[in-house]
Amino acid sequence: MTLGRRRLLIGFGGAGGLALAGCGWVRDPAPPPKPATIGFDPPPGTHDVDARSLGTITVTDGTLRSVEWIDETGRSLPGASTPDLRTWTSAEPLGYGHTYTAKAVAHGESGDITATSTCTMVRPQELVDVSLRSANLVELAENDTYGVGFVLVAHFDEPVDRAAVEHHLKVTTEPAVTGAWYWLDDQNAHWRPEHYYVPGTRITIAAELFGLALGEGRYGLRDQRVSVIIGPAHVAIADDDTKQIEVFDNGNLVRTMPTSMGKGGTTVVGGRAMSFWTRPGIYTVLDRNDPVIMDSTSYGLPASSGGYRTSINHAVRISHDGIFVHELAATMWAQGNTNVSHGCLNISPNDAAWFYDFVIPGDVVEVRNTGGDPLDIWQNGDWSIAWSDWLRGGAPT
C-alpha cells in the first residue's frame, strides 16, 4: 500500500503542467494570431494641417508591404520606410493647400490588412516672402563681404505680425555679438549690434518662415539662409570743424582729405522745405558709381531754384536721399575751408579716386559737427540711433 501510493504521487508530479482529464492530457489553448494595426499622422480627417508637417505611417504588430500618399493632382509624395518596415515618413513637408489620400498595406500574424486616411492642409489667403538685404537694398549673396557698419534689412512684400515673425528671423555671428531688430513699419525690420563688428565676423541669417502664420490669413512662402563676412575696419570721419575727412584702416589713419560739405540753410520749393545741410550722424557706404548722373530734380529742386544735372566721377553714395562723397574739381578752392555743396561731401579728383577704390558697402562714414537735423534712419541712419532707443524698436513680446 505505501509503495503504491508513492508511485502514484511521483507520476502525478511529473505531469509538467498538464491536467488529467479522463483518460488523456489537455494543454492550455494557444493565443489567437495578432492582426497588424496601421496609424497615420496627421490623423485621419484632420483639417488645416501645418504646412511644415511630414506624413507618417506606423505599423504595430506587423510590417509595411506598400504605401501610397497622393495629393489632389494624383502626385505621389516621396518617402521612405525604416529598415524594420514599421514606419514610413515623407521626404518633404506636406505643404500648403493640398488634400491627401493615404493608403497602406501591412502584414501581421493574421495576414494582410489595408487602411486609408485623408487630411487637408492649411490654405493661406496670401503667401508672403521676405527679401534679406544690406542697407543698400541689394539682396545678400552667400559669402558677400561688407564693412563693419553692415546693417541687415528684412523687407516683407506684405505687412506682417511683427511679434509672430521676429522669433523666426534668426541672426547668429562668429564671434558672437548681441544684436537686435528695429522695426521701421510692418514690412521693414533692420538688425545691427550695439557696436561695429569685428573684422572677420561671419553673420548668418536664417528666415524660417515657411508654414508660419503671419496674420490676417497670410503665411510665409519659404525658408532662407545666407551668410556674409565682415571685411577690414574702414571708418571715415568727416569733421565740419576742420573741413577734413580722416580715413582709418583697422584703426590706423591712412589718408586725410580736405572736403566741402553742405552750405546749410533751407529753401522752399513748391511748398516743400529743402535743407542744404550735410546732416550729422553715422552713415554707411551704400554703393559706388563711376560716373553717376546727379539730378537735383530727383528730390524736387529744379534748375531755376539753384538745381543741377551733371555727371560726376568716383561717387560713393552714403544716403538714400542722395548724399555722396564725390569728386568735384570746381570746389577744390573751398575744400578744407568753406562749405558750398547742396549736402554732398566734395573732395578732389585724386582723393575721390582713392576713396572709391578703398571702400565697400557697409564701411562707415561719420559726419560730425555740422548743422541741420540729425540723420534719420530712413536716410541710412541706423547707427545714429542710440542703442537704448534701438532696443525699444523691437517687436512687442
Secondary structure, 3 states (H helix, E strand, C coil): CHHHHHHHHHHHHCCCCCEEECCEEECCCCCCCCCCEEEEECCCCEEEECCCCCCEEEEECCEEEEEEEECCCCCECCEEECCCCCEEEECCCCCCCCEEEEEEEEEECCEEEEEEEEEEECCCCEEECEEEECCCCCECCCCEEECCCCCEEEEECCCCCHHHHHCCEEEEEECCCCEEEEEEECCEEEEEECCCCCCCCEEEEEEECECCEEECCEEECCEEEEEEEECCCEEEEEECCCCEEEEEECCEEEEEEECECECCCEEEECCEEEECCCCCEEEECCEEECCEEEEHHHHCCCHHHCCCEEEECCEEECCCCCCEEEECHHHCCCCCCCCCECCCEEECHHHHHHHHHHCCCCCEEEEECCCCCCCCHHHCCHHHCCHHHHHCCCCCC
